[in-house]
Structures are given as C-alpha cells and as structure tokens.
Amino acid sequence: MNKHIDPQIITQNGKPAFAVIPWEQYQVMLNKQVETDESDVWFPNEVVKANIRGDSLIKAWREYLNLTQKELAAKTGMKQSALARLEKGNTTPRKTTLMKIAKAMNIQIEQIVE
C-alpha cells in the first residue's frame, strides 16, 4: 500500500486521545526507530535539582543512592580521593572510569555524563 491515508483521530472529552493508522504505516514507523538516545535517559528529580545547583552528576547520583565517597570508591576499585576529584569536575574521566562508576551505582553511563 503506497497510498497515504490520514490517521483516524479518536477523541475523549473533546480532546484527541488516539490516532489509528494503517498497519503498514505502523510497521514502517517501527522499523525506523533508532537505538536509545539522550532523550531516553531517566533522572530522578533529586538528581536534577542537585545538578542544577552545581553538583556533578556523579555526586548527585551517589548522594541520591545514599552512598559515601568511600563506599562508591570501594565498589569501583578507585581511591576515595580520585572519586572526590571527579565529583568536583576538575578532571575529565575516561570512559572506562565512567563505566565502572555507572556499573557500581547500577545506572546507565549516559546518566552520569555531563
């Protein structure tokens, strides 16, 4: 089916609620979906607030998860002082370091990349 067909709009309480499209169009849309991008990354409100007030995402997540620097450093195999420097944002961490931190906090690396 190559013919364009306008979607059927179903309303509830006078507002659009659903759009019905032909199956073939739906399949094309499904096949055009891309992998996870930044818009698919979730942040708790507390982490966002901490980041807005100036905390790094690493520190914001660590505090959100109720971890001390010492605990997180131990989970990642880092020194506490190295983690403290990363949290201050004075250094740019390697991707492997970010991966270790994200894994230790059970979050995605995209959630700690500024």
N, C-alpha and C positions, 0 to 999 in steps of 0.2 A: 504494500500500500504506500504509494508515493504522494498521495493527495493529502494536503494539510487540512486537518479538521480541528475547529476550535474546541477547546475543552468545555465540558458541561460544568457549570458552576452551581453548586448546591449551597443554599443559604440556610442559616439558622438565626432566628431572631432578627431577620433583616440584614445580616452580615454574611459575607462569603465564609463558608466553613470547609468546603471540599471542592476539589477540581477533579473531574473524571476525564481521563484522556484515553485514546485508543491504546490497546495493548502494545502494538508495535512501537508507538512513540515512547511508552513507558520503558520498553526493553532498550531502546536507543539511549534514553537518559541513564538507565542503569549502567550500561556499558561505557558511558562517557565519564563515569565517576572516577575521581583520582584518589590517590592514597591520602592518608591523614596529613593535614597541613596545620599551620599555626591556629587556624580558626577552630580546630577540633580539640585543642588543648584546654583542660579544665583547671581552674584555680579557685580555691575556697576564698570567700570574701575576706577572711582574716589575713591571708597571704597577700592579696591585692592591696589591702589597706597598709600592711607593713612595707610593701614595696613602694607604694606611693609616698610614704613618709620618709623613704630613703634607705631602707634596709635592702640588702641584696636578696635575690630570690632564694639563694641557698640558706641564708639566715632566716628568712621569713618562713620557709618550709620547715627548717629544723625546729624553730620555736613552735610552729603550728603542730608539729608531731611530738612536742614535749620531749625533745632530745637535747642534751647538753652538747657543747662542743666536744667534750671528752668522749661521750658516748658515740657520737657520729664519727669522730676521728677513728675510734677503735673499730667501728663497723667497716670503715673504708680502708683501714690499714695506713692511715695518714697520721702525722703528728698533729696534735691539737693546735700548735702554733701555725702550722701550714693552713689548716682549715680557717683559723682566725683571719689570716691574711686574705684568703679567698673571699670570706664574708665581707671584709672591708672594701672589696672591689679594687684593691691596689694592684692586683695581678690578673692576667688573663689565663684561666686554667686550660689545660689541654683537654681535648675531647675525652680521652681515656679517664682523666680525673673526674670530669663531669659525669661520665657513665658510671663510675664507681659510686659517686655521691648519690646519683639518682637511684641506682640499684639498692643502696643501703637504706634509702628512705622509701623504697617501693613506689617510686613515681617515674614518669617519663622524663628523659633528658630535656625535652622541649619545655618542661615545667620549671627548669632552673636556668635556662639560657636567657640572658637579658637581651 
